[in-house]
């Protein structure tokens, strides 16, 4: 997906604006519509063939200071049931507290 932003001449919304973006782990095909309007990619076309969602999540935590609930919401948007996105969102769910 990031290639489509580059071809279109878009600035990286994550790097330039600090906007969370699923572009690095998403299949291309939309012509980078959301980033063209300074919005992060929501992953409408689903995860890429070999997405490294864990690496993206770590970067979002470290560089954009995203908290776990925000990461869960990001990975549970349009393609929440795609295995790579489901797995990553579950990693960031709060642990159940034993009573």
trRosetta pair geometry for C-beta under 8 A, 3 or more apart (Angstrom, degrees):
i j d omega theta_ij theta_ji phi_ij phi_ji
1 4 5.8 -48 -166 25 47 112
1 5 7.2 46 143 -16 70 98
1 22 7.6 38 55 112 163 68
1 23 4.1 -141 107 -158 121 69
1 24 7.0 -104 58 -57 103 15
1 25 7.9 -17 20 54 124 27
1 26 4.2 26 -32 78 147 93
1 27 6.7 74 -58 95 95 16
1 28 5.0 179 -89 -82 48 66
1 30 7.8 11 -133 34 101 101
1 32 7.1 129 180 -89 80 81
1 41 5.8 68 156 -124 149 170
1 45 7.6 164 -87 50 112 123
1 48 7.2 -121 -13 -66 93 109
2 5 5.5 -48 -157 32 45 114
2 6 6.5 44 148 -18 70 103
2 12 7.4 7 -141 -108 103 102
2 23 5.1 104 -69 143 71 113
2 24 5.6 25 -41 -90 123 62
3 6 5.6 -55 -151 38 36 112
3 7 6.2 35 152 -19 68 106
3 28 6.2 -39 59 -84 103 143
4 7 5.7 -52 -143 38 32 111
4 8 6.1 25 158 -13 65 111
4 28 5.0 154 -36 -141 119 107
4 29 8.0 -91 -68 5 150 23
4 30 7.2 101 142 63 168 66
4 31 6.0 -157 -171 -138 125 23
4 32 4.1 176 121 -38 105 101
5 8 5.9 -65 -147 44 27 106
5 10 4.0 -82 -162 63 84 119
5 11 8.0 -64 171 76 116 16
5 12 6.7 91 132 -92 150 60
5 23 6.4 14 -25 -158 132 152
5 32 4.5 147 -78 -123 61 149
5 35 5.0 -29 -106 101 114 156
6 9 7.6 41 -178 -72 29 26
6 10 7.4 -76 -59 49 25 77
7 32 7.9 164 58 -3 87 133
8 31 6.7 107 -75 178 133 73
8 32 5.0 -138 14 54 149 135
8 35 7.9 131 71 91 138 109
8 36 6.2 -72 147 -87 148 105
10 13 7.5 -30 160 -38 115 86
10 32 5.6 -141 -2 147 149 145
10 35 4.8 81 167 131 157 112
10 36 5.7 -99 -88 -88 126 56
11 15 7.5 -126 165 73 86 96
11 16 4.3 15 151 -18 124 162
11 17 7.6 103 109 -21 120 96
12 15 3.9 40 93 28 123 109
12 16 5.6 139 72 -8 65 94
12 21 7.6 -147 -175 41 76 159
12 35 7.8 -41 -135 -151 34 134
13 16 6.3 -60 -120 52 23 97
13 17 5.1 -34 -165 39 63 117
13 19 4.1 -43 152 58 105 123
13 21 5.3 124 71 -60 106 136
13 35 5.1 -142 -19 -131 121 87
13 38 5.9 143 -115 -155 115 49
13 39 6.9 -26 -136 93 168 12
13 40 5.4 -153 98 -83 136 63
14 17 7.4 -42 -80 57 8 73
14 18 7.0 31 -164 -129 43 17
14 19 5.9 -101 -84 68 46 61
14 20 6.7 44 -106 -124 97 20
14 21 4.5 -112 -48 22 107 115
14 23 7.6 -142 -14 35 120 115
14 40 6.7 70 -65 -111 84 107
14 60 7.8 -81 -145 -98 126 82
14 63 7.8 65 164 105 102 132
14 64 7.0 -80 -159 -59 89 133
17 38 6.4 89 -36 -162 168 98
18 64 5.4 145 -163 -123 81 96
19 38 7.0 145 -27 170 162 69
19 39 6.9 -145 171 -153 148 29
19 40 4.5 -162 140 -50 100 99
20 40 4.9 -27 93 -72 52 175
20 60 5.8 48 -122 -137 97 125
20 64 6.2 160 -76 125 78 166
20 66 6.2 75 -87 -84 125 139
20 70 7.2 -169 -52 155 160 112
20 74 5.5 -92 150 -108 141 140
21 24 7.3 91 108 -4 94 83
21 35 6.8 46 -131 -83 135 107
21 40 3.5 -139 -85 -147 67 94
21 41 4.9 65 -166 23 84 81
22 25 5.7 -72 -174 57 76 93
22 26 4.9 81 126 -41 95 120
22 40 6.8 94 3 154 65 102
22 41 4.7 -112 60 97 73 95
22 42 6.3 37 27 -171 126 10
22 43 4.0 -43 109 -53 152 101
22 56 7.4 74 -130 158 54 157
22 74 6.7 168 -61 169 105 100
22 75 7.7 137 -101 -95 124 57
22 77 7.7 -136 -20 36 149 131
23 26 5.7 -69 -127 34 26 114
23 32 7.6 31 -119 -120 125 92
23 35 6.5 27 -70 -48 141 135
23 40 7.3 -124 -18 -167 97 71
23 41 4.0 122 -61 10 76 142
24 52 7.8 -50 135 58 107 88
24 56 5.4 171 76 -96 121 120
25 43 7.3 -16 89 -104 88 116
25 47 5.7 -32 150 -140 91 85
25 48 5.7 -129 -175 12 42 105
25 51 3.7 70 -162 -153 95 115
25 52 6.5 -132 -100 52 105 48
25 53 5.2 87 -147 -84 162 68
25 56 5.2 -91 -29 -19 125 153
25 84 7.1 -153 173 133 122 136
26 41 5.5 -138 25 141 155 138
26 43 4.5 -145 -100 -117 122 68
26 44 7.7 55 -165 36 135 51
26 45 6.0 101 172 60 98 91
26 46 7.1 141 -148 88 75 28
26 47 6.4 -83 -106 -118 47 34
26 48 6.0 69 102 -41 6 83
26 51 7.5 44 -55 -102 32 128
27 45 4.2 -112 77 120 100 113
27 46 5.4 18 11 72 121 77
27 47 6.9 67 -24 110 87 20
27 48 5.3 153 -69 -95 58 53
27 49 7.5 85 -91 -33 96 65
28 45 7.0 -42 95 79 10 160
29 45 4.7 135 50 -116 119 154
30 33 5.0 -81 151 0 108 102
30 34 7.7 21 120 -1 142 84
30 44 6.1 80 -71 65 146 123
30 45 5.9 -146 -33 -35 104 120
31 36 7.7 0 127 -32 83 139
32 35 4.8 -49 -178 53 98 110
32 36 5.5 115 117 -38 88 93
32 41 7.5 -70 -135 -82 65 110
33 36 5.8 -61 -154 27 26 116
33 37 7.2 -1 159 2 61 106
34 37 6.2 -75 -160 46 35 96
34 39 4.1 -87 -177 87 89 104
34 40 6.5 -17 135 94 128 24
34 41 5.3 151 63 -97 130 46
34 42 6.2 139 -57 -5 164 86
35 38 7.3 37 -164 -90 42 17
35 39 6.7 -114 -77 67 30 54
35 40 7.1 28 -81 -124 78 25
35 41 6.1 -22 -38 -52 100 84
41 44 7.8 -111 -173 5 82 82
42 77 4.8 -112 -171 130 97 156
42 78 5.6 86 135 -5 108 115
43 46 6.6 57 168 -107 88 11
43 47 6.8 2 -158 -69 120 56
43 77 6.2 129 48 68 106 115
43 78 5.8 -172 87 52 81 105
43 79 5.3 -102 130 27 113 116
43 85 6.8 124 152 -89 163 143
44 78 5.1 13 -107 75 52 171
44 79 7.6 150 -138 -28 15 105
46 79 4.7 144 -110 -112 62 155
46 82 5.4 148 -151 -87 91 148
47 51 4.2 -86 -172 -16 109 144
47 53 7.1 -49 -126 -59 129 115
47 79 6.5 -162 -23 119 76 147
47 82 4.9 167 0 141 110 146
47 83 8.0 -93 33 60 148 65
47 84 4.4 126 -143 57 173 131
47 85 5.8 -161 -54 -34 120 97
48 51 4.6 128 49 -70 88 84
51 56 7.8 -38 175 -3 98 131
51 84 4.7 106 61 158 119 160
51 85 7.9 13 84 -55 156 73
52 55 4.1 9 138 22 113 120
52 56 6.5 132 99 -18 73 86
53 56 5.6 -55 -148 39 37 111
53 57 6.1 39 154 -22 69 106
53 75 6.8 76 -166 -115 130 126
53 84 5.0 150 -17 163 133 97
53 85 6.4 -176 -110 -91 154 47
53 87 7.2 127 68 77 141 96
53 88 3.9 -104 133 -55 130 149
54 57 5.7 -53 -146 37 30 112
54 58 6.4 32 154 -21 63 105
54 88 6.2 -151 -70 -109 58 103
54 91 7.3 33 -108 34 91 171
55 58 5.7 -52 -148 34 31 112
55 59 6.5 31 153 -18 64 105
56 59 5.7 -56 -150 37 33 111
56 60 6.2 33 152 -20 67 106
57 60 5.6 -53 -145 37 32 112
57 61 6.3 33 154 -19 65 105
57 71 5.5 69 -141 -151 102 133
57 75 7.6 -13 -84 -51 115 130
57 88 5.6 -175 -43 -169 141 119
57 91 7.4 104 117 80 170 128
57 92 6.9 -141 -162 -53 137 130
58 61 5.7 -55 -150 36 31 112
58 62 6.1 17 158 -9 66 112
59 62 6.0 -62 -140 45 28 103
59 63 5.4 -6 176 11 70 119
59 64 7.8 51 133 4 67 95
60 63 6.8 -58 -113 53 18 89
60 64 5.1 -35 -159 42 58 118
60 66 4.4 -11 148 20 99 136
60 71 6.4 140 97 -98 135 101
60 74 7.6 -120 -173 51 169 170
61 64 7.6 -5 -42 57 7 75
61 65 7.2 29 -173 -126 39 21
61 66 5.5 -83 -87 60 47 82
61 67 7.9 88 -123 -93 81 23
61 71 7.1 -13 -66 -63 92 137
62 65 7.9 -24 160 -69 10 47
66 70 4.7 -126 -166 90 94 127
66 71 5.5 111 133 -57 123 87
66 74 7.5 -11 -167 -15 150 143
67 70 5.2 90 58 12 69 106
67 71 7.3 -135 102 -6 33 92
68 71 5.6 -56 -145 36 34 112
68 72 6.4 39 157 -23 67 102
68 92 4.2 -175 -153 -177 85 93
68 93 7.4 175 165 -76 118 9
68 94 6.9 122 112 -65 142 69
69 72 5.6 -50 -149 32 34 115
69 73 6.6 33 153 -17 65 104
69 92 7.7 -161 -57 143 21 108
69 94 7.9 -1 -70 -37 86 101
70 73 5.7 -52 -149 37 34 111
70 74 6.3 37 151 -23 65 105
71 74 5.5 -51 -146 34 33 115
71 75 6.4 17 162 -5 66 108
71 88 7.6 -104 162 147 107 97
71 89 7.2 -179 130 -118 78 58
71 92 4.4 -100 89 -169 122 174
72 75 6.4 -68 -149 46 25 98
72 76 6.0 5 160 -4 64 122
72 89 4.8 88 -140 -160 61 87
72 92 5.0 -150 -59 94 83 110
72 93 6.0 91 -101 -80 134 65
73 76 5.9 -73 -138 49 25 101
73 77 7.3 54 159 -59 60 81
74 77 6.6 -30 -169 -24 31 108
75 80 7.0 99 133 -120 62 68
75 85 4.5 178 -173 -167 89 83
75 86 7.6 180 147 -69 111 19
75 88 5.0 -147 -126 90 160 105
75 89 3.8 -158 91 -65 122 95
75 92 7.7 125 23 31 133 129
76 80 4.0 40 -149 -116 60 118
76 85 7.2 157 -76 152 40 108
76 86 8.0 75 -97 -103 78 55
76 89 5.0 90 -51 -123 94 157
77 80 6.6 163 48 -56 23 89
79 82 4.2 12 158 -11 107 121
79 85 5.5 113 105 20 91 157
80 85 6.0 -120 -131 118 29 122
80 86 6.3 82 161 -83 58 78
80 89 6.8 -6 -149 -6 85 162
81 85 7.7 23 46 74 15 108
81 86 5.8 27 -141 -63 30 125
82 85 4.6 60 68 22 97 108
82 86 6.5 180 74 -14 41 91
83 86 5.7 -58 -136 39 26 110
83 87 6.0 27 165 -21 65 109
84 87 6.0 -54 -145 35 25 112
84 88 6.5 18 158 -13 61 109
85 88 5.9 -57 -146 39 31 107
85 89 6.2 30 157 -19 66 107
86 89 6.0 -57 -147 36 28 108
86 90 6.4 27 156 -19 63 108
87 90 6.0 -60 -153 35 27 110
87 91 6.8 33 150 -26 62 102
88 91 5.6 -47 -154 24 37 116
88 92 7.1 17 156 -6 64 107
89 92 6.2 -72 -160 43 35 101
89 93 7.1 54 145 -46 67 92
90 93 5.6 -31 -152 -2 43 118
